[in-house]
Amino acid sequence: MILKLYFSGQLSGLERGLEILSKELGFTLEPDGIPVQVTSENRIYTAFDGEKAVISYTRKHQFFRALSMLIPKLREGAPFTHEETELFTTNGAMFDASRNGVPSVEGVQFLLRKMALMGFNAAMLYTEDTYEVPEYPYFGYMRGRYTEAELRALDDYADSFGIELIPCIQTLGHLSQALKWREMSKFRDTPDVLLCDDEETYALLEKMIAAACRPFRSKRIHIGMDEVHSLGLGRYIQKNGFVPGFEIISRHLTRVCGILKKHGLSPMIWSDMYFRLASRSDSYYTEKEIPQEVIALVPPEIQLVYWDYYNDKEEHYRHFMERHMQFHNPVLFAGGLWIWISPAMHNGEAFRNSIPALKQCHVCGVREVFCTLWGDNGAEADLRTALLAMQLYAEYGYSDAVTMDMVKERFSECVFAQAEDFLAISRMDVISQPPEDGLPPMEDSNFTKYLLYQDVLLGLFDKDFENVSFASHYEALEKQFALASQKNKGFGDIFRYYQALAGFLAVKADLGKRIYDAYHQKDKAALRSIAEQEIPEGLTRLQKVCETRRAVWFSGCKPFGFEVLDIRLGGVAARLRTARQRVLEYLDGEYLVLAELEQPRLSLLRYEKEDGGTAYRSENGWARIASACPI
């Protein structure tokens, strides 16, 4: 049902956002519509008395969150009143645009619209080399880099909703994709770290920073500087001899801050390098006091971003927030949404690690928060699958007593999809029973990824699951995703992909173990059936996986980077065809043995927990999954 609404009052600056979201929320702006009085007050207030409505807000983004709450109530026609307080001054999301998947302009706009309805007020695109630096054409070459015009258009779009779009780049490490070209080698210390204390490097950084900040209204910038483990140990040590890392990074940051000051920018950095310096053991999570000499290294204008994705205890987060507050710098917390480890988003890890962190942000007075959506090792999971976990961060921005029911209700109002179906995506990597606390189940591992990519003849991970059958698990998910694609019309492409993936894994997941067992049992009839029937069926299903994954990618990403998934999935198909041929040739007497199946299987993932139970490590690297040989 299309609603007719008539807005009046303090609408200055809201007009474009209203026009955009009218399509999203299903209403038209009409003089004879339901009256909605808009006032700018020192509160966030929404009410409807059955005939007319009111929205009061302080900051622009608060209006759009209130609007997303109002529309469902207008459809119900029942009077209601809601008032809330914003608990974070900054609440945002960072989208990885550097791990093959570069979100298209339309893809980012989709996410910004959902963020507006949720009530976020900040966003970042993490761009290592995926933005244009005109003076250096090899920077981001063939990587889907954003043009200045594209970033400026996104900044305009975000501003329509009161969302600050903040440039997020790297100015020291994580630059392997830029530095790999011969033409960029003069800037290289080690494969992913810039050569410090070199004038040509600072000329490059001047242009990088100018290009990165030029399209944006924001005067804030994230300059990275995390995880530079090999700092000063490559060409730097050849030119300068050994210099302690803290001296190099201190001088480098001073030079970079000079450039930022010239451009009128306020910087933030990931904090881990200072904690590693404090620990003297390269450990981010150090229990030691931070030495004063390390605290003194950080320029006062730098904001420290405390990132922590892997812990589920409130006392852990309280401890490290207090450690960060020992510095004389403002602190921003960044949590992780666990979209980086598998083709399936891990809601369980995201919720259980984020909730205690967000609670401690409230307790410790950390008022700036970001959720991060990294795409490690290929951007295998679509960003949209993290929307439910993003909703969690949004709700903690306005309440200190968030429940799963609250998150699910707001998700339906903002995303127009079923939370239970998004939770089901995580079950691709869950074989245990869901817990009784209402939270998503924790993932056992990322076995979807290695079951998808491991070779059926080599069976690198088959030993770890020799007594587990996955067929029925994936068959059930295939049926569930078929229904989900019908119920969640705006996300049909995503659920059709998971339906196809589950359908393929229902055939392939146990195939290598069955080939191995039939070979050693000398069951040639079973081997022939596998080669002549099951592998061809798997190849047919794999083709559907390729087609649906392509549709998902191109619905929200630039084309650059999809070649990586094409190569990976194409490799699975090629190896299945080779396996079929090898088995048939063995059955026809061309080989006395199949050497791949003569090798004993070893465990790579399974280990015993302290309570005596069995757990599985994750393996995220495609190259280590596909082969034991170097790729």
C-alpha positions in Angstrom: 0.0 0.0 0.0 1.4 3.4 -1.0 0.9 6.0 1.7 0.2 9.7 1.0 2.0 12.0 3.3 2.2 15.8 3.7 5.3 17.1 5.6 5.5 20.6 7.0 7.7 22.4 9.4 11.5 22.4 9.6 12.3 20.5 6.5 15.4 22.4 5.4 18.1 20.0 4.3 15.8 17.0 4.4 14.2 17.4 1.0 16.4 15.2 -1.1 16.6 12.4 1.5 12.8 12.4 1.8 12.5 12.1 -2.0 14.9 9.2 -2.2 13.4 7.3 0.8 9.8 7.8 -0.4 10.5 5.1 -2.9 12.2 3.0 -0.3 9.4 3.3 2.2 6.5 3.3 -0.2 5.0 6.8 0.2 4.2 9.8 -2.0 4.4 13.5 -1.0 0.9 14.9 -1.5 -0.9 18.0 -0.1 -3.9 15.8 0.9 -1.7 13.2 2.6 -1.5 12.4 6.3 0.0 15.5 8.0 3.5 15.0 9.5 4.7 18.0 11.5 8.5 18.2 11.6 10.3 20.1 14.4 13.9 20.5 15.2 14.2 20.1 19.0 16.7 18.7 21.5 15.1 15.3 21.4 14.2 12.4 19.1 10.5 12.0 19.2 7.9 10.3 17.0 4.2 10.2 17.5 0.9 9.5 15.7 -2.5 10.2 17.2 -4.5 8.4 14.5 -4.9 11.4 12.3 -1.7 13.4 12.2 2.0 12.7 13.1 5.0 14.5 14.4 8.7 13.9 14.2 11.2 15.9 16.3 14.9 15.6 15.8 18.2 17.3 16.5 20.6 16.0 13.8 19.5 15.1 10.3 20.2 11.4 10.4 17.9 11.1 13.5 14.9 12.3 11.4 15.3 9.5 8.9 15.5 6.9 11.7 12.4 8.3 13.2 10.7 8.2 9.7 11.5 4.5 9.4 9.7 3.9 12.7 6.7 6.1 11.8 5.8 4.5 8.4 4.9 1.0 9.7 2.8 2.6 12.4 0.9 4.7 9.8 0.2 1.6 7.9 -1.2 0.0 11.0 -3.3 3.1 11.7 -2.8 2.7 15.5 -1.7 5.6 17.7 1.8 5.4 19.1 4.5 7.5 20.8 8.2 6.8 20.8 11.1 8.8 22.2 14.8 7.9 22.4 18.2 9.3 23.1 21.3 8.9 20.9 24.1 7.3 22.9 26.9 7.6 20.4 28.0 10.8 18.7 29.3 8.7 15.8 27.9 5.4 14.7 29.0 4.1 11.4 30.0 1.3 9.1 33.1 0.7 7.1 32.9 -1.2 3.9 36.0 -3.0 2.5 36.6 -1.9 -1.1 40.0 -3.3 -1.5 39.7 -7.2 -1.4 38.7 -7.7 -5.0 35.1 -6.6 -4.4 34.8 -2.8 -5.0 31.2 -1.8 -4.3 29.6 0.0 -7.3 28.1 3.5 -6.8 24.7 1.9 -6.9 25.7 -0.8 -4.4 27.0 1.8 -1.9 23.9 3.9 -2.4 21.7 0.9 -1.5 23.7 0.4 1.7 23.5 4.1 2.6 19.7 4.1 2.2 19.5 1.2 4.7 21.9 2.9 7.0 19.8 6.0 6.9 16.7 4.1 8.0 18.7 2.4 10.7 19.9 5.7 12.1 23.7 5.6 11.3 25.5 8.9 10.8 28.9 7.9 9.4 30.4 5.6 6.8 33.8 4.7 5.3 34.9 3.0 2.2 38.2 1.2 2.9 40.3 2.0 -0.1 43.9 0.8 -0.1 44.6 1.6 -3.8 41.0 1.7 -5.1 40.7 5.4 -5.6 42.1 7.5 -8.4 45.5 9.3 -8.0 45.9 11.0 -11.4 49.6 11.5 -11.1 50.2 7.8 -10.5 48.3 5.8 -13.1 49.5 2.4 -11.8 47.9 3.1 -8.4 44.8 1.0 -8.4 45.3 -0.1 -12.0 42.6 -2.6 -13.2 41.3 -2.8 -9.6 38.0 -1.0 -10.1 39.3 2.2 -8.4 36.8 5.0 -7.7 37.0 8.2 -9.7 36.8 11.5 -8.0 33.4 12.1 -9.6 32.1 8.8 -8.2 33.2 9.5 -4.7 31.8 13.1 -4.9 28.5 11.7 -6.0 28.5 9.2 -3.0 29.4 12.0 -0.6 26.4 14.0 -1.9 24.2 11.0 -1.6 25.3 10.3 2.0 24.9 13.9 3.0 21.2 13.7 1.9 20.7 11.5 5.0 23.0 13.2 7.4 25.7 10.5 7.0 29.3 11.7 7.0 31.3 9.8 4.4 34.9 9.7 5.7 37.9 8.7 3.5 39.6 5.6 4.8 43.0 4.8 3.2 46.5 3.4 4.1 49.6 5.5 4.4 52.2 2.9 5.4 51.2 -0.8 5.1 48.6 -2.9 3.4 49.6 -1.5 0.0 50.8 -4.7 -1.7 48.4 -4.3 -4.6 49.8 -0.8 -5.4 53.4 -1.7 -4.8 53.5 -4.9 -6.8 53.9 -3.0 -10.1 57.4 -2.4 -11.4 56.6 1.3 -11.8 55.7 1.6 -8.1 58.7 -0.4 -6.8 60.7 2.7 -5.8 58.2 3.3 -3.0 58.5 -0.2 -1.6 60.2 -1.2 1.6 58.7 -4.7 1.8 56.0 -6.1 -0.4 53.2 -4.3 1.4 54.9 -1.5 3.3 56.0 1.9 2.0 59.6 3.0 2.1 59.8 5.5 5.0 62.2 8.5 5.4 62.3 8.8 1.6 61.3 12.1 -0.1 59.7 10.4 -3.1 57.4 8.4 -0.8 56.2 11.6 0.8 55.5 13.1 -2.6 53.4 10.1 -3.4 51.6 10.4 0.0 50.9 14.1 -0.6 49.1 13.2 -3.9 47.3 10.2 -2.3 45.9 12.2 0.6 44.9 15.1 -1.7 43.1 12.7 -4.0 41.5 10.8 -1.2 40.0 13.8 0.7 39.1 16.1 -2.3 35.7 14.5 -3.0 34.5 14.6 0.6 32.9 17.3 2.8 34.3 15.6 5.9 37.6 16.9 7.3 38.2 13.6 9.0 40.4 10.9 7.4 41.4 7.4 8.5 45.0 6.9 7.5 45.4 3.2 8.5 49.0 2.4 9.7 48.0 -1.0 11.1 49.8 -4.3 11.0 53.1 -3.1 9.5 55.0 -6.1 10.9 57.8 -5.9 8.4 58.4 -2.1 8.8 62.0 -1.2 8.1 63.2 -4.7 7.3 63.3 -4.6 3.5 64.9 -1.9 1.3 64.8 0.4 4.2 67.4 -1.6 6.1 69.5 -1.8 3.0 69.6 2.0 2.7 69.6 3.0 6.4 70.7 0.0 8.4 68.6 -1.3 11.3 66.4 1.3 12.9 63.9 0.3 15.6 60.3 0.2 14.3 59.0 2.7 16.8 61.5 5.3 15.6 60.5 4.8 12.0 56.8 4.9 12.6 57.1 8.0 14.8 59.0 10.0 12.2 56.7 8.7 9.5 53.6 9.7 11.3 55.0 13.2 12.0 55.6 13.7 8.3 52.2 12.4 7.3 50.5 14.6 10.0 52.3 17.6 8.4 50.6 16.8 5.1 47.3 16.3 6.8 47.6 19.7 8.6 48.4 21.3 5.2 45.0 20.0 3.9 43.1 20.9 7.1 42.4 17.2 7.9 41.8 15.5 11.3 43.3 12.0 11.2 42.6 8.7 12.9 44.7 5.5 12.8 44.3 1.9 13.8 45.8 1.7 17.3 47.4 -1.8 17.2 51.0 -0.7 16.3 51.3 1.3 19.5 50.2 -1.7 21.6 52.6 -4.0 19.7 55.4 -1.5 20.5 54.3 -1.6 24.2 54.3 -5.3 24.3 57.6 -5.8 22.6 56.3 -9.1 21.4 54.1 -8.0 18.5 51.0 -8.7 20.5 48.1 -6.3 20.1 46.3 -7.7 23.2 49.0 -6.9 25.7 48.3 -7.1 29.4 51.2 -4.8 30.1 50.9 -1.1 31.1 51.5 1.2 28.2 55.0 2.8 28.7 55.0 6.6 28.8 57.5 6.7 26.0 55.0 4.9 23.7 52.1 7.2 24.8 54.3 10.2 24.0 54.8 8.9 20.4 51.2 9.6 19.5 50.6 13.1 18.2 47.7 14.7 20.2 45.7 15.4 17.0 45.4 11.7 16.2 42.3 9.7 17.1 43.0 6.1 18.0 40.8 3.4 16.5 40.6 0.4 18.8 39.7 -2.5 16.6 38.7 -5.8 18.2 36.8 -8.6 16.4 37.7 -11.8 18.3 36.7 -11.6 21.9 33.4 -12.2 23.7 34.0 -11.1 27.3 33.0 -7.7 28.6 36.0 -7.6 31.0 38.3 -8.0 28.0 36.8 -4.9 26.2 36.7 -2.9 29.4 40.4 -3.6 30.0 41.5 -2.5 26.5 39.2 0.5 26.5 40.9 1.6 29.7 44.3 0.9 28.2 43.4 3.1 25.2 42.2 5.9 27.5 45.8 6.0 29.0 46.7 7.8 25.8 46.0 11.5 25.5 43.9 10.9 22.4 40.2 10.5 21.6 39.2 6.8 21.1 36.9 5.2 18.5 35.9 1.6 18.8 35.7 -0.6 15.7 34.0 -4.0 15.9 33.8 -6.7 13.2 30.8 -8.2 11.4 32.6 -11.4 10.4 31.9 -11.3 6.7 35.5 -12.1 5.8 36.0 -15.8 6.5 33.6 -17.7 4.3 31.1 -17.4 1.4 28.6 -17.2 4.3 28.4 -14.3 6.7 29.0 -15.4 10.4 26.2 -13.8 12.4 27.1 -15.8 15.5 30.6 -14.5 15.8 29.5 -10.9 14.9 26.7 -10.8 17.6 28.6 -12.6 20.4 31.7 -10.5 20.0 30.0 -7.2 19.3 27.4 -7.2 22.1 29.9 -7.1 25.0 32.0 -4.5 23.2 29.0 -2.2 22.6 27.9 -2.6 26.2 31.4 -1.6 27.4 31.4 1.4 25.0 28.4 2.6 27.0 30.0 1.9 30.4 33.5 3.3 29.5 32.2 6.4 27.7 33.4 5.5 24.3 31.1 7.6 22.1 32.3 6.8 18.6 31.7 3.4 17.1 32.1 1.7 13.8 31.3 -1.8 12.6 33.7 -3.1 9.9 32.8 -5.3 7.0 36.2 -6.7 5.8 36.4 -8.9 2.7 39.6 -10.9 3.4 40.7 -13.3 0.8 38.4 -12.4 -2.0 35.2 -10.7 -0.8 33.4 -14.1 -1.0 30.3 -12.9 1.0 28.1 -10.1 -0.2 28.1 -7.0 1.9 24.3 -7.1 2.1 24.3 -10.3 4.1 25.7 -8.3 7.1 22.7 -6.0 7.3 21.2 -7.8 10.3 24.4 -7.4 12.3 24.6 -3.7 11.2 21.1 -3.4 12.7 22.6 -4.5 16.0 25.1 -1.6 16.0 22.3 0.8 15.0 20.1 -0.2 18.0 23.0 0.0 20.5 23.4 3.6 19.3 20.0 4.4 20.8 19.5 1.9 23.6 21.6 0.2 26.3 19.1 -2.6 26.7 18.9 -4.1 23.2 17.3 -7.5 22.6 17.2 -9.8 19.6 13.5 -9.2 19.2 14.2 -5.4 19.0 16.9 -6.0 16.3 14.6 -8.3 14.3 11.7 -5.9 14.4 13.8 -2.9 13.3 15.4 -5.1 10.6 12.0 -5.8 9.1 11.2 -2.0 9.2 14.5 -0.9 7.7 15.6 -3.7 5.4 12.1 -5.2 4.6 13.4 -8.7 4.9 13.1 -11.7 7.3 15.7 -11.8 10.0 15.4 -15.6 10.4 16.3 -16.0 6.7 19.5 -13.9 7.1 20.4 -15.9 10.2 20.0 -19.0 8.1 22.9 -17.8 5.9 25.2 -18.4 8.8 24.0 -22.0 9.2 26.0 -22.8 6.1 28.9 -23.0 8.6 27.0 -24.3 11.6 26.4 -28.0 12.3 25.7 -27.7 16.0 22.3 -27.0 17.5 21.2 -23.3 18.0 21.6 -22.1 21.6 18.7 -21.3 23.8 19.6 -17.6 24.5 18.0 -16.2 21.4 21.3 -15.2 19.8 22.6 -16.6 16.5 24.5 -19.9 17.0 28.3 -19.7 17.0 29.9 -21.0 13.8 31.9 -24.2 14.1 34.4 -23.3 11.5 34.2 -22.0 7.9 33.9 -25.5 6.4 31.7 -24.2 3.6 34.7 -22.5 2.1 37.1 -25.5 2.2 34.4 -28.0 1.2 33.7 -25.8 -1.8 37.3 -25.4 -2.9 39.2 -28.5 -1.7 40.1 -31.1 -4.3 38.1 -34.3 -4.3 41.1 -36.4 -5.1 43.5 -34.7 -2.7 41.0 -34.4 0.2 43.1 -32.1 2.2 40.4 -31.6 4.9 38.6 -34.9 4.7 40.4 -36.4 7.7 39.0 -33.7 9.9 35.4 -34.7 9.0 35.8 -38.4 8.3 32.9 -39.2 10.6 30.7 -36.3 9.5 28.2 -36.4 6.6 27.2 -33.0 5.2 24.7 -34.0 2.6 21.6 -33.8 4.7 22.7 -30.5 6.2 23.1 -28.8 2.9 19.9 -30.5 1.4 17.9 -28.9 4.2 19.5 -25.5 3.6 18.9 -25.7 -0.1 15.1 -26.1 0.6 15.2 -23.3 3.1 16.9 -20.8 0.8 14.5 -21.7 -2.0 11.7 -20.5 0.3 13.7 -17.5 1.5 14.2 -16.3 -2.1 10.5 -16.0 -2.5 9.9 -14.3 0.9 12.7 -11.7 0.6 12.0 -10.3 -2.8 14.6 -7.5 -2.5 17.3 -10.2 -1.8 16.2 -12.9 -4.1 19.6 -13.0 -5.9 21.4 -13.7 -2.6 19.1 -16.5 -1.5 19.2 -18.1 -5.0 23.0 -18.1 -4.8 22.9 -19.8 -1.4 20.3 -22.2 -2.6 22.6 -23.2 -5.5 25.7 -23.3 -3.3 23.9 -25.6 -0.7 22.6 -27.8 -3.5 26.1 -28.2 -5.0 27.7 -28.9 -1.6 25.0 -31.5 -0.9 26.7 -33.5 -3.7 30.3 -32.4 -3.4 30.9 -32.1 0.3 31.2 -35.8 1.0 32.3 -36.8 -2.5 36.1 -36.9 -1.8 35.6 -39.2 1.3 33.4 -41.5 -0.7 35.9 -41.7 -3.5 38.6 -42.5 -1.1 36.6 -45.1 0.8 35.4 -46.8 -2.4 38.9 -46.9 -3.8 40.4 -48.5 -0.6 37.5 -51.0 -0.4 38.0 -51.8 -4.1 34.4 -51.1 -4.7 34.7 -50.4 -8.4 30.9 -50.2 -8.9 30.7 -47.3 -6.5 33.6 -45.6 -8.1 32.0 -45.9 -11.6 28.7 -44.6 -10.3 30.5 -41.6 -8.8 32.4 -40.9 -12.0 29.5 -41.4 -14.4 26.6 -40.0 -12.4 27.5 -38.0 -9.3 30.4 -35.9 -10.7 28.4 -34.9 -13.8 25.5 -34.0 -11.5 27.9 -31.9 -9.4 29.2 -30.1 -12.5 25.6 -29.2 -13.5 24.9 -27.8 -10.0 28.2 -26.0 -10.0 27.3 -24.2 -13.1 24.2 -22.8 -11.3 26.5 -21.7 -8.5 28.6 -19.8 -11.0 25.6 -18.1 -12.6 23.9 -17.1 -9.3 27.2 -15.8 -7.8 27.8 -13.7 -10.9 24.3 -12.2 -10.5 25.0 -11.3 -6.9 28.4 -9.8 -7.7 27.1 -7.5 -10.5 24.1 -6.4 -8.5 26.4 -4.5 -6.1 30.0 -4.5 -7.2 32.2 -3.2 -10.1 33.2 -6.0 -12.5 36.9 -5.8 -11.5 37.7 -8.6 -9.1 35.1 -11.0 -10.2 37.7 -12.7 -12.3 39.1 -14.1 -9.0 35.9 -15.9 -8.2 35.6 -17.0 -11.8 39.0 -18.6 -11.5 38.3 -20.2 -8.2 35.0 -21.7 -9.2 36.4 -22.6 -12.7 39.2 -24.4 -10.9 36.6 -26.5 -9.0 35.0 -27.5 -12.2 38.3 -28.3 -13.9 39.4 -30.5 -11.0 36.0 -32.4 -10.9 36.4 -33.2 -14.6 40.0 -34.3 -14.0 38.8 -36.5 -11.1 36.2 -38.1 -13.3 38.7 -38.8 -16.0 41.3 -40.2 -13.5 38.8 -42.5 -11.9 37.5 -43.8 -15.2 41.0 -44.4 -16.5 41.8 -46.3 -13.4 38.7 -48.4 -13.8 39.6 -49.1 -17.4 43.0 -50.4 -16.3 45.2 -47.5 -17.5 46.6 -47.1 -13.9 47.3 -49.7 -11.3 46.8 -47.2 -8.6 45.6 -43.6 -8.2 48.5 -41.9 -6.5 46.4 -39.1 -5.0 44.3 -41.7 -3.1 47.3 -43.7 -1.9 48.4 -40.8 0.3 47.2 -41.1 3.9 44.9 -38.3 5.1 46.2 -36.0 7.9 44.2 -33.7 10.2 44.7 -30.0 9.6 41.9 -28.4 11.4 40.5 -30.5 14.3 41.7 -30.0 17.9 40.5 -30.9 21.4 39.1 -28.1 23.5 39.8 -27.7 27.2 36.4 -29.2 28.1 37.2 -32.3 26.1 35.0 -31.5 23.2 36.1 -31.2 19.5 36.5 -28.0 17.7 37.7 -26.9 14.2 40.1 -24.2 13.2 39.1 -22.0 10.2 41.1 -21.9 7.0 40.4 -18.8 5.0 43.1 -18.9 2.4 41.9 -20.2 -0.9 45.4 -21.1 -2.1 45.9 -23.3 1.0 42.5 -24.9 0.5 42.8 -25.7 -3.2 46.2 -27.3 -3.1 49.2 -28.3 -0.9 51.4 -26.9 -3.7 52.2 -23.2 -4.1 49.7 -21.2 -6.1 
